[in-house]
Amino acid sequence: MTKEQLLALNLSEEQCATIIEDYGKNYVSKAQFNEKNDAYKSAKKEIENLTNDIASLSKTNEANEALQSQIKELQDAAAKREADYVENIKNMKIDTAIAKEVLQAGAMNQSILTGLLDRSKITYDNDMITGIQEQIQSLKESDPYLFKQDSIKGVTPGEATPKTDNGLTKEQFKKLSYLDRVKLQESDPDLYEELSH
C-alpha cells in the first residue's frame, strides 16, 4: 500500500511512516517481486535450454561414434579393395607372362602346358617375374612331346623312302618285331629315335 492509501485509512503520519519503513525491511514490493520472479523464470528457461543442449550434444556424440564406426568400416573396405586390386593386377601380369613364355616355347597345346606350371614357384617382384622359364625348360627335357619340334622328318609323297646309314627304311623298321626294335634301340638309339618318329 502507498502512503496515501494508508492515510485514507485514517492512520497518522507517524504510523504511515512506520508501516512504509517496515515495508522496506520485511516485505517485498510488487515491482521487486515481479523482477525476482522474472529473473527466476528466465533462469529456469536457461536451465531448460542448457539441459536440452546437453541432451542434443549427447545424441550428437553418439552419432559421432556411429559415424566414426562407419568411417572405419569404409576405410577398411577401401583398403581391402585396394589390396584385391593390387593382387588382381599382379595375377594378370603373371598370366600374361606365362602366356607369352608358353607361346614362345612352342607348346603343342598352350592350355595344357599352362596347367602343368606350378604357380607357387612363380614370383613377382618389382615387375620382374621369375620361375616360368625354368619350369618350361624342365618340361622340355622331361616331356618333349608337349612342344613343337624344330623340323618334321618324313617323306614327300611320291618320293622313295630314304634309307638310313645302315640301309634300314621306315617301312622296314615298321615291320621289325618288338625284340628287333629293342635291339636297335640299344645298339643305335639315334637311328631308333629317327625311325620311330
C-alpha positions as CSV (number, residue, x, y, z in Angstrom):
1,M,0.0,0.0,0.0
2,T,1.1,3.5,-0.7
3,K,1.3,6.3,1.9
4,E,-1.8,8.0,0.5
5,Q,-3.8,4.7,0.8
6,L,-2.7,4.4,4.4
7,L,-3.6,8.0,5.2
8,A,-7.0,7.3,3.7
9,L,-7.5,4.6,6.3
10,N,-7.2,7.3,9.0
11,L,-3.7,6.4,10.1
12,S,-1.4,9.1,11.4
13,E,1.6,10.4,9.5
14,E,3.8,8.7,12.0
15,Q,2.0,5.3,11.7
16,C,2.2,5.6,7.9
17,A,5.9,6.3,8.0
18,T,6.5,3.3,10.4
19,I,4.5,0.9,8.1
20,I,6.3,2.2,5.0
21,E,9.6,1.7,6.7
22,D,8.6,-1.8,7.7
23,Y,7.7,-2.5,4.1
24,G,11.3,-1.9,3.1
25,K,12.6,-4.2,5.8
26,N,10.2,-7.1,6.0
27,Y,8.2,-7.0,2.8
28,V,9.0,-7.0,-0.9
29,S,7.3,-4.6,-3.2
30,K,5.3,-6.0,-6.2
31,A,7.9,-4.5,-8.6
32,Q,10.7,-6.2,-6.7
33,F,8.7,-9.4,-6.6
34,N,8.0,-9.3,-10.4
35,E,11.6,-8.5,-11.1
36,K,12.8,-11.5,-9.0
37,N,10.0,-13.7,-10.4
38,D,11.0,-12.7,-14.0
39,A,14.7,-13.4,-13.1
40,Y,13.7,-16.9,-11.7
41,K,11.6,-17.7,-14.9
42,S,14.5,-16.6,-17.1
43,A,17.0,-18.7,-15.1
44,K,14.6,-21.7,-15.2
45,K,14.2,-21.3,-19.0
46,E,18.0,-21.0,-19.4
47,I,18.4,-24.2,-17.3
48,E,15.9,-26.0,-19.6
49,N,17.8,-24.7,-22.7
50,L,21.1,-25.9,-21.3
51,T,19.6,-29.3,-20.4
52,N,18.3,-29.6,-24.0
53,D,21.6,-28.6,-25.4
54,I,23.4,-31.3,-23.3
55,A,20.9,-33.9,-24.4
56,S,21.4,-32.8,-28.0
57,L,25.2,-32.9,-27.6
58,S,25.0,-36.4,-26.1
59,K,23.0,-37.6,-29.1
60,T,25.5,-35.9,-31.4
61,N,28.3,-37.6,-29.7
62,E,26.5,-41.0,-30.1
63,A,26.0,-40.1,-33.8
64,N,29.7,-39.2,-34.0
65,E,30.7,-42.6,-32.6
66,A,28.4,-44.3,-35.1
67,L,29.8,-42.1,-37.8
68,Q,33.4,-42.9,-36.7
69,S,32.5,-46.6,-36.8
70,Q,31.1,-46.2,-40.3
71,I,34.1,-44.3,-41.5
72,K,36.4,-47.0,-40.1
73,E,34.4,-49.7,-41.9
74,L,34.6,-47.7,-45.1
75,Q,38.3,-47.3,-44.7
76,D,38.8,-51.0,-44.1
77,A,36.7,-51.8,-47.1
78,A,38.7,-49.4,-49.3
79,A,41.9,-50.9,-48.0
80,K,40.7,-54.4,-48.9
81,R,39.5,-53.3,-52.3
82,E,42.9,-51.7,-53.0
83,A,44.7,-54.9,-51.8
84,D,42.4,-57.0,-54.1
85,Y,43.1,-54.7,-57.0
86,V,46.9,-54.9,-56.5
87,E,46.6,-58.8,-56.3
88,N,44.4,-58.9,-59.4
89,I,46.9,-56.7,-61.3
90,K,49.8,-59.0,-60.1
91,N,47.9,-62.1,-61.2
92,M,47.1,-60.6,-64.6
93,K,50.8,-59.7,-65.2
94,I,51.8,-63.3,-64.2
95,D,49.1,-64.7,-66.5
96,T,50.3,-62.5,-69.4
97,A,54.0,-63.5,-68.7
98,I,53.0,-67.2,-68.6
99,A,51.0,-67.0,-71.9
100,K,54.0,-65.2,-73.6
101,E,56.6,-67.8,-72.4
102,V,54.3,-70.7,-73.3
103,L,53.8,-69.3,-76.8
104,Q,57.5,-68.6,-77.3
105,A,58.3,-72.1,-76.1
106,G,56.3,-73.6,-79.0
107,A,53.8,-75.6,-76.9
108,M,51.6,-78.0,-78.8
109,N,48.7,-77.2,-76.5
110,Q,49.1,-73.9,-74.6
111,S,46.4,-74.6,-72.1
112,I,47.8,-78.0,-71.1
113,L,51.3,-76.6,-70.7
114,T,50.0,-73.7,-68.7
115,G,48.1,-76.1,-66.4
116,L,51.4,-78.0,-65.8
117,L,53.1,-74.9,-64.4
118,D,53.3,-74.6,-60.7
119,R,52.1,-71.0,-59.9
120,S,53.5,-71.2,-56.3
121,K,57.0,-71.3,-57.9
122,I,56.4,-68.2,-59.9
123,T,57.4,-65.0,-58.2
124,Y,56.5,-61.4,-58.9
125,D,58.6,-58.6,-57.5
126,N,59.1,-55.0,-58.9
127,D,57.6,-56.0,-62.2
128,M,60.1,-58.9,-62.5
129,I,58.5,-62.3,-63.0
130,T,60.7,-65.4,-62.4
131,G,60.2,-69.1,-62.2
132,I,58.4,-69.6,-65.6
133,Q,61.3,-70.3,-67.9
134,E,62.9,-72.8,-65.5
135,Q,59.7,-74.8,-65.3
136,I,59.2,-74.8,-69.1
137,Q,62.8,-75.9,-69.7
138,S,62.3,-78.7,-67.2
139,L,59.2,-79.8,-69.1
140,K,61.0,-79.7,-72.4
141,E,63.5,-82.1,-71.0
142,S,61.1,-84.4,-69.3
143,D,58.1,-84.2,-71.7
144,P,59.4,-83.1,-75.2
145,Y,56.1,-84.2,-76.8
146,L,54.4,-81.2,-75.3
147,F,56.4,-78.9,-77.6
148,K,56.6,-78.5,-81.4
149,Q,59.7,-80.0,-83.0
150,D,62.1,-77.8,-85.0
151,S,61.6,-79.8,-88.2
152,I,59.4,-82.6,-89.2
153,K,61.2,-85.5,-90.7
154,G,59.4,-87.5,-93.3
155,V,59.0,-88.4,-96.9
156,T,57.3,-86.2,-99.5
157,P,54.5,-88.2,-101.1
158,G,55.6,-89.9,-104.4
159,E,59.3,-90.0,-103.4
160,A,61.1,-93.1,-102.5
161,T,61.6,-93.7,-98.8
162,P,65.1,-92.6,-97.8
163,K,67.4,-95.2,-96.5
164,T,69.3,-94.7,-93.3
165,D,73.0,-95.1,-92.8
166,N,72.7,-98.8,-92.1
167,G,70.2,-99.2,-95.1
168,L,67.1,-99.6,-92.9
169,T,63.9,-97.8,-94.3
170,K,61.0,-96.6,-92.2
171,E,58.8,-99.3,-93.8
172,Q,61.3,-102.0,-92.8
173,F,61.5,-100.5,-89.3
174,K,57.7,-100.8,-89.0
175,K,57.9,-104.5,-89.9
176,L,60.5,-105.2,-87.3
177,S,59.4,-107.3,-84.3
178,Y,59.4,-105.9,-80.8
179,L,62.6,-107.7,-79.9
180,D,64.4,-106.4,-83.0
181,R,63.3,-102.8,-82.2
182,V,64.6,-103.2,-78.7
183,K,68.0,-104.4,-80.0
184,L,68.1,-101.5,-82.5
185,Q,67.3,-99.0,-79.7
186,E,70.1,-100.4,-77.6
187,S,72.6,-100.6,-80.4
188,D,71.8,-97.3,-82.2
189,P,69.5,-95.0,-80.1
190,D,69.8,-92.1,-82.6
191,L,68.6,-94.3,-85.5
192,Y,65.9,-95.8,-83.4
193,E,64.7,-92.3,-82.5
194,E,64.7,-91.1,-86.1
195,L,62.8,-94.1,-87.4
196,S,60.3,-94.2,-84.6
197,H,59.0,-90.7,-85.3
